[in-house]
């Protein structure tokens, strides 16, 4: 049976989102094909990035530069 989140866990998540907003960031949940996630992971590893978010941001920035 799935475990439901406790009020402490909900509060922790809310505080996390609040810190993100204060830093000017937003947490987003994406559904992506496995191949796309593999590409993001490959970039992350190759570039020595700390997480997938940084790799995805790098891809987006490259795309923006290409269209300008």
N, C-alpha and C positions, 0 to 999 in steps of 0.2 A: 504494500500500500504506500502511495507517495506521502512523503513527509511534508507537512505544511510549515511555512516560515513562521518563526516566532516573532513577537513584537520587537525583540532586541535585533533580530536579523533585518527586519523591515526598517527599523530606525537606522541601522548601520548602512543599509543601501541608500536611504534618503540622505544621510550625511555625506556619503560618497558622491551622490549626484549634486548635492549642494556645493561641495568642494570643486567639482568639475565646472559647474556654472560660474563659480567665483573666478576660476582661472580662464573663463571664456570658452570652455569646451562643453560639448554635449555628448552623452553616450547614446549610441545608435545600434540597434540590433539588425543585422543583415542576414538574408538567406541567399547564399551564393552556391553555384555549382562547385563540386569538389575540385574540378580542374582550376577554377579561379582561385580557390583557397590554396591549392598547391602552388600556383604562380606567386601568390602573395607570400607564402612561406619560403619559397625559393629566393625571392628578393630579400626577404628578411634575413635569411641565413647568409646570402652572398654579400650583402652590404653590412652585416653585423649589427642590424637594428635591434632595438630592445623588445619590440612587439609587432604584431600584425597591423595595428593602427598606424604606426609610423610608416610601415611599408605601403599601406594603402594611401596614406596622405602623400607620400612620395610619388606614387603612380598618378594620382590626381593632379599634382603640381606639374608633372611632366606633360600630362595631357593638356593642361591649361597653357603651358609654354608653347606647345606644338600648334595650338590654334591661334596664337597671337601673331 
